[in-house]
Amino acid sequence: MFSLAEQFGAIDIYLFDQLLRGRIEPGMRVLDAGCGAGRNLVYLLQAGYEVFGVDMDPDAVESTRELAKQLAPSLPVGNFRVGAIESMPFPEAFADVVLSNAVLHFARDDEHFDAMLRGTWRVLKPGGMLFCRLASSIGIESQIERLSGRRYLLPDGSERYLVDEAQLMKITSKLGGELLDPLKTTVVQGQRSMTTWVVERR
């Protein structure tokens, strides 16, 4: 019998919640935009989903390819590619589900954030779901230091591009999306704040 770790790897708990609620169903095409070494893909690969991934780090992409070879050897190696989020090497309306986990907060400025977001949204099918986890200022407003624009120094010493509720609601409307869940934010003991933003493309 497989352990939970063997079945799900180091999956984000909020992504796991979407699986439990049946929003990511077998047969769907799932694209991990900023896949890293594939931490969120273990279950999807083993369960036979049509999985794709892109990341700027060639070593990370190679690790994901190796993971896929072990867990889903029938998947083409070309499903996992090196590339920038803002110009992913996949066509428009390509995926039923796009994952963006701890990626967008690495934006350098507003222009870079918008480009990354447009690139992510472009590959999502109408009726598809964007699952996004990103750093925000929600709940730690008095503990962060603005560096420039929406770039902040966090109490944990990291620098991040931070969104807030008003910005995410405005973006959702501008994209022509609809929230599938209320925004959910986790504040990690005053050190950082991560918000889960789940949107359907109308």
N, C-alpha and C positions, 0 to 999 in steps of 0.2 A: 504494500500500500504506500502511495506517495505521501510525503509530508506536505504541509501547506507551502513551505518554502520551495519544494521541488515543483509543485503545481503552479505557483504564482510568482516565484522569484521575489524581487524587491519592489513589487508593484505599488504605485501610489494608492493609498487607502481610499482616496476620493474617486479614483478611476475604478477601483474594485467595487465601490458602491454603484457605479453606473452599470457594471457587469451584472451585479446582483439584481438590479432593477430591470434587466432585460433590454437595455437601450443599445447594447452592442451585441448583435446576434450573429450566430454562425452564418457564413456566406457573405457577410459584409466585407467590403474592402476598407481596410484600416491603414491610414498613413500616419506614422509618427514623425512629426516635423521637429527635428532636434532629438533624434532617437538615442544619442549617446551610445552606450554599450548595450542597449536593449533592455534596460531594467524593467520597462513596462510591457514587454512583449512576450515574456515566457509563456504565460497561459495562452495568449492568442495564437502563438506559433504551434503549441501542442494541440490546441483545439481545432486546428484546421482553418483558421481565418486566412483570408488573402491579405497578407501583411506587407507593407512597404515602409521604408524609412529613409530619412535624409539627415545628414549632419555635416558640419564644416570640418570636423576632425576625422582625417582618414583612418587613424588608429581605432577610433570609436566605431566607425563604420565597419572596419575589418572585424572587430569583436562581435558586432551584431551579425555579420555574415556567418561567422563561425558558430554563433549561437543558433542561427537558423539552420545551418547544416546539420547540427545535432538534433534539433527538435522538429524541424520541418524540411527534411532533405529534398522534397519535391519542389520547393519554392526556388525560382530562379535567383541566382546570386545578384543579378541586376536589379532586383527589387530594392536593394539597399545601396544608396548612392551618396557620394560626397557632393555637397552643394550648400549654397546659402539659402536660408529660409525665405528671403525676399525674392528669390528667383529659382525656386525648386524645379528640378528637371522632370516635372510631371505635367500633363495637360490640365486644362480647366475642367472643373466639375468631375474630378477623377475619383474621389473617395467618398464613401458613405460616412466615415468617421475620420476626423483629423484630431490627433493628439498634440498638444503643445504644453509640455510639462517642464516648468522652470526654464523657459527659453526667452520669452519676450522681455523679461526684466533685465536682460543683458543689452538692451538697446542703448546706443550711445546718446541719442537725443530724440526729439519728437519725430523728426523726419525718418530716422532709422526705425523707430517703433512702428510708424505708419507703414513703411515699406515691408517690414517683417509681417505685420498683421495682414496687409493686402495680399502678400504672397501666400500666407496661410489660408486665408478665406477663398482665394482664387481656386484652389484645388478641391474645395468642398462642393459636393453635389447639392442642388436644391433639395430640401427635405433632410439633408445630412446634419450631423452633429459635430460641433467644435467643442472639445473638452480642453479647457485651458486652466492651468495653475500658474500664477505669477505673483511676484512680490507686490505688495501694496502698502499704502500709508495708513490704511484703516486700522484704528485702535492704537496706533503708536505715533500719532501726529505730533505730540509734544516731545518725542524722544529722537526725532530724526533731524538731520542738518542738511539744508538744501545746498547743493554744490553748484548746479546750474540747471535751469529748466526744471525737468522732473527727475533729474539725477540727484540722489540723496546719499548721505553717509548714514548707515544704520548703526544702532547700538552694538551690533555684533562685529563692527569694524568693516563690513563689506560695503561696496558702492553698488547701488541698483537704480534702475529706472522704475519709479513707483507710480502706480495708478491709484485712483480712488473710486468710490462708488459712483459719483456724478459722471466721471469720465467714462467708466465702463457702460453705464446706462446710455450715455450719448452715443458711444461707439456702436452699441447694439442696435440702436435705432438707425444710425447712419448706414450701417451695413445691410439693413433690411433683415435683421435677425430677430429672434424672439427667445427670451430666457426660458430654458427648460426647467431650471431650478432657481430659487432665490440665490443671490450671491452669498457664499459661505466663506468666512474668514477665520483663520486660525492665527492667534497671536502667541508666539513662542516666548513666554515669560519676559515680555518687554524687549526682546532682542531683535525680532523680525516678525513680519506679518505676511501670510500667504493667503491669497484669495482664489477660490474656485469659481470659474466663470463657464457655464455650460449653455451653449447657444445653438438653436436650430436655424438653419438657413431657409428662409421662406421661399 
